Amino acid sequence: MAPFADPLALDPLTTALDELRLRCTPIRSSAEEAARRVEFPRDAVSLHVVIQGDWLIDADLALRSRWVERGQVLVVNGRLDGGIYNSAGEEPQARILSMRVDLDAPDGHPLLAALPPLIQATPERGFPSFALTVDALLDESLRRLPGRMEVIRQLSEVLFVLALRSHLDDVCWNDVGWFRALADPLLRDHLHWAPEGRSSVEALAQAAHRSSRRIRARFGQFAGLRPSSFLRSARARGAARLLRHGEADLERIAALTGYGSRQALARAFRRELGVSPTEYWRQVHRRPFPRVHPPPSSAPTVEASTSAARPHPSEPE
């Protein structure tokens, strides 16, 4: 079944993190957890959770508070000079968990482009699941149980998502970008099907019960771009998602994502992502692209694919 048919995937943040193939790995070994200072990596996003003690952020940023207390979570975007250090200096029990957040985006991604230099999330201000996840991570980090690092890794990935969710609650009304668009209920509730073939500015306006003019204005105000540009990018990334999930029939992918042919798909894919669909397949799966010749019965029916395969007049191939 195609990923778009999964109701659990109909969420822009989930879709983006699936595209980026989120994975957390430890920055330092467990034997070094008691280090007095941790530098923010400059080649990757990082996540830091204070286990014990009081820590201070050392970076050239205007912050409401530089203190980071037990259980608080930092997400650093990989472009910030600085680090975090234990304020007590010689406190023997001071510990911090630092994870590298690997996000696979060789040609960029709107989430990464919009990620602020630093997110400081506090469980008490977040969702109940946030505090529960932090407590589970703190408990796991202080025990020496089998599978400990795998549990910590997966809990860190959950915390990264919850920290992004917390950031959505903190965006200002006059912010512009991907997170601001996601924080707007009107846009967020209808962006989950942007990668599909039926997506268009007119369809988005109809689903949101607004005029196309209002939708274009809202995109410009909150996302800082035209909705047609967003939809073209989303459709190309939707095609990439199908390729990652194992689909190798380019005609089928073209139909599902609204391109008139595999040639139109290839042109749009290269324009948005910088590589051809077959090159992308080889990069992801690390094997030659299969030459698919599906039997007639496995091809999409005319009724099911005609509307999706026809390019929208407002969105040139």
WOFENLIN-V190740 format. One record per run of one state. SS is the DSSP state (hx for helix, st for strand, lp for the rest). FROM is the first residue (numbers start at 1). LEN is the number of residues. If there is no record, write none. Layout:
BEGIN
SS:FROM:LEN  SS:FROM:LEN
END
This chain:
BEGIN
lp:1:2  hx:3:3  lp:6:1  hx:7:3  lp:10:2  hx:12:9  lp:21:2  st:23:4  lp:27:3  hx:30:3  lp:33:4  st:37:3  lp:40:5  st:45:8  lp:53:2  st:55:5  lp:60:7  st:67:2  lp:69:4  st:73:4  lp:77:5  st:82:5  lp:87:8  st:95:8  lp:103:7  hx:110:5  lp:115:3  st:118:4  lp:122:1  hx:123:3  lp:126:2  hx:128:14  lp:142:6  hx:148:23  lp:171:7  hx:178:6  lp:184:1  hx:185:4  lp:189:12  hx:201:7  lp:208:4  hx:212:12  lp:224:3  hx:227:18  lp:245:5  hx:250:7  lp:257:5  hx:262:12  lp:274:3  hx:277:9  lp:286:10  hx:296:3  lp:299:3  hx:302:8  lp:310:8
END
